[in-house]
Every structure is written in structure tokens, then in C-alpha cells.
Amino acid sequence: MAKTLIAVAPTGAEADKSVVPALPVTQNELVATAKECEAAGAAVIHVHVRDEDARPTLDVAQLSDRVAALREATDLIVQLSTGGAVTDGFDARLGVLDAAPDACSLTCGTVNFGDGVFANPWGFVKELYQLTQERKVVPEFELFDLGHVATLHRLLAEFGPPAGGHVHCDLVMGVPGGMPGTCLPWPPQSPRCPRVPPGPLPGSAGRRCR
């Protein structure tokens, strides 16, 4: 019987603490939220780290502290965001893996993200993917649009399977600029549309609206 992994993303990179007071931005708040989510059945926590001013940060020391704290307090799979905020540079995003998470996000292409642009050119995507293989960090492939599915196939064809051997996909719907969070069939019924990889590398897909 197939098992379902429930992943939670309690903070994100966009929400403001002043608007959402319950947002867990400090380490203690994040750990407390993680423990509650684990008790409710979650298995994975997708982490965006905030600094002392509650702003998104990819500072490796702070990322490492959060990873260590979550591992000490829970049995959750700790997955760090390599997207950060849309303003973060490629080097800083690659540096996320220096914090040695269990897993990380890997967005498979550039997408308009509201008023900004979430840049993920092919050169960066393949470098991050090869780094996850080298570090044995399990990637979750974020798919904001159908073209990203085609890029996922290209990654697998050129560089082989990911760490862990399974293809974990996240269909990110509802972002202004990406595919809508509607009830249209998935995968698309047209044989010409790219599909999430089947077969020996089973895909597990979650839908996340932001």
C-alpha cells in the first residue's frame, strides 16, 4: 500500500509577521510549530528561515541552527528552501546545502512570482541538482508550470536519478504567473503534454497554493 507523506511549510518567504502574528519566525516558534505539526501527522517540514528582524535569510549559520534544533526536537524530515526570496542570488541559494538538510526544494524553471521574477535558469537548476546528488540531499522538484515538468525530465535524462532514488514532485499552484489551482485534470490528458515521471522512479505530488 502506498504511503502518504504530509509536508508542512509553516513560515514561507513572503508573509509578514506584523500581518500574521502567529507566523513562526524565531527558532523557538518554529520548533514549537514543528512539534505540533508532527503530533498532527506531518512527516516533512519545509523551512524558510527568518532573521532577528523576521526577514527571510539564507545565512548558513542560521539555517544550520534551525536544522539542528528541529532534529533534536522532532523526527521530521527537515527540508530547506533553496528558493529563499525572489531577491536572493544563486550562490546564496546553492549555499543552503552547506547546512546539511535531509532534503531541499529544487524549482525546475523560472516563473513570474506576483510582481517579481523567481529566476531558475537551466545552468543554476542543473548545478543545484548535481550538488544534491553529491551531498546526498533529497530534492523535492517544485513545478510551477508545465514547462518545469519538461525540465525535470531533462534533468533525469542527463544526470540520472536523485539522491534516494525517488522523484518527489510538488505541483505549486495558484501563484500569480504560474499554473492555476483549479480542478483541471492532472496530469493533462493530451499525450503531447509533459507528465511527471512514472515507473521505476515513482512520483509523489503535493499541491501547494501560496
C-alpha positions as CSV (number, residue, x, y, z in Angstrom):
1,M,0.0,0.0,0.0
2,A,1.3,3.4,-0.9
3,K,2.0,5.8,2.0
4,T,1.3,9.5,2.1
5,L,3.9,12.0,3.4
6,I,2.3,15.1,4.8
7,A,4.6,18.1,4.4
8,V,4.1,21.4,6.2
9,A,5.5,24.8,5.3
10,P,4.7,27.0,8.3
11,T,6.6,30.2,7.5
12,G,7.3,30.8,3.8
13,A,9.2,33.7,2.4
14,E,6.5,36.3,1.7
15,A,4.2,36.6,4.7
16,D,4.8,39.4,7.2
17,K,4.8,38.8,10.9
18,S,3.0,42.1,11.6
19,V,0.2,40.9,9.4
20,V,0.2,37.3,10.5
21,P,1.1,37.4,14.2
22,A,1.0,33.6,14.5
23,L,3.8,33.2,11.9
24,P,6.6,31.1,13.4
25,V,9.8,33.2,12.7
26,T,12.0,32.6,15.7
27,Q,13.8,29.3,16.3
28,N,11.6,28.6,19.4
29,E,8.4,29.4,17.5
30,L,9.5,27.2,14.6
31,V,10.3,24.2,16.9
32,A,7.1,24.6,18.8
33,T,5.1,24.6,15.5
34,A,7.1,21.7,14.2
35,K,6.2,19.6,17.2
36,E,2.5,20.4,16.9
37,C,2.6,19.5,13.2
38,E,4.4,16.2,13.9
39,A,1.8,15.4,16.5
40,A,-0.9,16.0,13.9
41,G,0.7,13.6,11.5
42,A,3.2,15.6,9.4
43,A,6.4,13.8,8.3
44,V,8.2,16.7,6.5
45,I,8.8,20.3,7.4
46,H,9.7,22.7,4.6
47,V,11.7,25.6,6.2
48,H,12.1,29.2,5.2
49,V,14.4,30.8,7.8
50,R,13.9,34.3,9.1
51,D,16.5,36.6,10.8
52,E,16.2,38.5,14.0
53,D,14.0,41.1,12.2
54,A,11.7,38.4,10.8
55,R,13.1,38.9,7.3
56,P,13.9,36.0,5.0
57,T,17.6,34.9,5.2
58,L,19.8,32.3,3.7
59,D,22.6,32.8,6.2
60,V,24.1,29.3,6.5
61,A,24.8,29.6,10.3
62,Q,21.1,30.4,11.0
63,L,20.0,27.6,8.6
64,S,22.3,25.1,10.4
65,D,20.9,26.2,13.8
66,R,17.3,25.6,12.6
67,V,18.2,22.2,11.2
68,A,19.9,21.1,14.4
69,A,17.1,22.3,16.6
70,L,14.4,20.6,14.5
71,R,16.3,17.3,14.5
72,E,16.8,17.5,18.3
73,A,13.1,18.2,19.0
74,T,11.4,16.1,16.3
75,D,11.7,13.2,14.0
76,L,10.5,15.3,11.0
77,I,12.4,15.2,7.7
78,V,13.9,18.7,7.5
79,Q,13.7,20.2,4.1
80,L,15.2,23.6,3.5
81,S,14.1,26.0,0.8
82,T,16.7,26.8,-1.8
83,G,14.4,29.4,-3.3
84,G,14.6,31.8,-0.4
85,A,13.1,35.1,-1.5
86,V,13.0,36.2,-5.2
87,T,15.8,38.7,-4.5
88,D,18.3,36.0,-3.3
89,G,21.3,35.3,-5.5
90,F,22.3,31.9,-7.0
91,D,25.4,31.5,-4.8
92,A,23.5,32.0,-1.6
93,R,20.9,29.6,-2.8
94,L,23.5,26.9,-3.6
95,G,25.0,27.5,-0.1
96,V,21.8,26.3,1.5
97,L,23.1,22.8,1.2
98,D,26.0,23.7,3.4
99,A,23.5,23.5,6.3
100,A,23.2,19.7,5.6
101,P,19.4,19.3,5.5
102,D,17.7,16.0,4.8
103,A,16.0,17.4,1.8
104,C,15.7,20.7,-0.2
105,S,13.4,22.3,-2.7
106,L,14.6,22.4,-6.3
107,T,12.5,24.6,-8.6
108,C,12.6,23.4,-12.2
109,G,12.3,26.7,-14.0
110,T,11.8,30.5,-13.9
111,V,8.4,31.8,-13.2
112,N,6.7,35.2,-12.7
113,F,6.0,35.4,-8.9
114,G,3.5,38.1,-8.4
115,D,5.3,41.3,-9.2
116,G,8.7,39.7,-9.1
117,V,10.6,37.1,-11.1
118,F,11.7,33.8,-9.5
119,A,14.8,33.1,-11.5
120,N,15.8,29.5,-12.1
121,P,17.8,29.3,-15.4
122,W,18.9,25.9,-16.6
123,G,22.5,26.5,-15.6
124,F,21.5,27.0,-12.0
125,V,19.0,24.2,-11.9
126,K,21.5,21.6,-13.1
127,E,24.2,22.8,-10.8
128,L,21.9,22.6,-7.8
129,Y,20.7,19.2,-8.9
130,Q,24.2,17.8,-9.2
131,L,25.1,19.3,-5.8
132,T,22.1,17.5,-4.2
133,Q,23.4,14.2,-5.7
134,E,26.9,14.9,-4.4
135,R,25.7,15.8,-0.9
136,K,23.0,13.1,-0.8
137,V,20.3,15.6,-0.1
138,V,16.9,14.5,-1.4
139,P,15.4,17.2,-3.8
140,E,11.7,18.0,-4.0
141,F,11.1,19.2,-7.5
142,E,8.9,22.3,-7.5
143,L,6.8,22.5,-10.6
144,F,5.1,25.9,-11.2
145,D,4.1,25.2,-14.8
146,L,4.1,22.5,-17.5
147,G,7.5,23.6,-18.9
148,H,9.0,22.7,-15.5
149,V,7.9,19.1,-15.9
150,A,9.8,19.0,-19.2
151,T,12.9,20.4,-17.4
152,L,12.5,17.6,-14.7
153,H,12.6,15.0,-17.5
154,R,15.7,16.7,-18.9
155,L,17.5,16.6,-15.5
156,L,16.8,12.9,-15.0
157,A,17.8,12.0,-18.6
158,E,21.1,14.0,-18.4
159,F,22.2,13.4,-14.8
160,G,20.3,10.3,-13.6
161,P,18.1,9.7,-10.5
162,P,18.1,11.9,-7.4
163,A,19.5,11.1,-4.0
164,G,17.3,8.4,-2.5
165,G,16.2,7.2,-5.9
166,H,12.6,8.5,-5.8
167,V,11.3,11.5,-7.7
168,H,9.4,13.8,-5.3
169,C,7.3,16.4,-7.0
170,D,5.4,19.4,-5.7
171,L,2.8,20.9,-8.0
172,V,2.9,24.6,-6.9
173,M,-0.5,26.1,-8.0
174,G,-2.1,29.4,-7.5
175,V,1.0,31.6,-7.7
176,P,0.2,34.7,-9.9
177,G,2.3,33.8,-13.0
178,G,2.2,30.0,-12.6
179,M,-0.4,27.4,-13.2
180,P,-3.8,28.0,-11.6
181,G,-5.1,26.0,-8.6
182,T,-8.1,24.8,-10.5
183,C,-9.8,21.4,-10.7
184,L,-8.4,20.7,-14.2
185,P,-7.2,17.0,-14.7
186,W,-3.6,16.3,-13.6
187,P,-1.7,15.1,-15.4
188,P,-3.1,16.8,-18.5
189,Q,-4.9,14.4,-20.8
190,S,-3.3,15.3,-24.0
191,P,-0.5,12.8,-24.9
192,R,1.6,15.8,-26.1
193,C,1.7,17.4,-22.6
194,P,4.8,16.6,-20.4
195,R,4.0,14.3,-17.5
196,V,5.5,13.7,-14.1
197,P,7.9,10.7,-14.5
198,P,6.3,7.3,-13.9
199,G,7.8,3.8,-13.5
200,P,10.9,2.9,-11.5
201,L,11.1,6.4,-10.0
202,P,7.6,6.9,-8.6
203,G,6.5,10.5,-8.1
204,S,4.6,11.8,-5.1
205,A,2.9,15.0,-5.9
206,G,1.5,17.6,-3.4
207,R,-0.4,20.7,-4.3
208,R,0.5,23.9,-2.6
209,C,-1.2,27.2,-3.1
210,R,0.6,30.4,-1.9
